[in-house]
Amino acid sequence: MSSAWAIANARALRPLPEPITAPAALARLIVHRHDRLGGVLHEYENAA
């Protein structure tokens, strides 16, 4: 088994949130970005 296979099939640490589909909620969406691994990886968070 290669490491690429393991990474591609890894599960999330926590369940994904429900998608935001309401137009009013999308208009006021605020997103915070956190750089990880020296900026190689970016983590995004919805700031409610």
C-alpha positions as CSV (number, residue, x, y, z in Angstrom):
1,M,0.0,0.0,0.0
2,S,1.4,3.4,-1.0
3,S,1.3,6.5,1.1
4,A,-0.6,8.3,-1.6
5,W,-3.4,5.7,-1.3
6,A,-3.5,6.2,2.5
7,I,-3.7,10.0,2.2
8,A,-6.4,9.9,-0.5
9,N,-8.6,7.6,1.6
10,A,-8.1,9.3,5.0
11,R,-11.2,10.4,6.9
12,A,-11.7,13.8,8.3
13,L,-11.1,14.3,12.0
14,R,-14.6,15.7,12.5
15,P,-17.7,15.6,10.4
16,L,-18.1,18.3,7.7
17,P,-20.6,21.1,8.5
18,E,-23.8,21.5,6.5
19,P,-23.3,23.5,3.4
20,I,-24.4,27.2,3.5
21,T,-27.0,27.6,0.7
22,A,-29.1,30.5,1.8
23,P,-28.3,33.6,-0.3
24,A,-28.6,36.0,2.7
25,A,-26.1,33.9,4.7
26,L,-23.6,33.8,1.7
27,A,-23.8,37.6,1.4
28,R,-22.4,38.1,5.0
29,L,-20.0,35.2,5.0
30,I,-16.8,35.9,6.9
31,V,-13.9,33.4,6.5
32,H,-10.7,33.2,8.5
33,R,-7.7,31.6,6.9
34,H,-5.0,29.9,9.0
35,D,-1.7,29.0,7.4
36,R,-0.3,25.5,8.3
37,L,3.1,24.0,7.6
38,G,4.7,27.3,6.8
39,G,2.0,28.4,4.4
40,V,2.0,25.1,2.4
41,L,-1.4,24.1,3.7
42,H,-4.3,26.5,4.3
43,E,-7.1,25.9,6.8
44,Y,-10.3,27.9,6.4
45,E,-12.9,28.6,9.1
46,N,-16.3,30.3,8.9
47,A,-16.4,33.0,11.6
48,A,-20.0,33.0,12.6
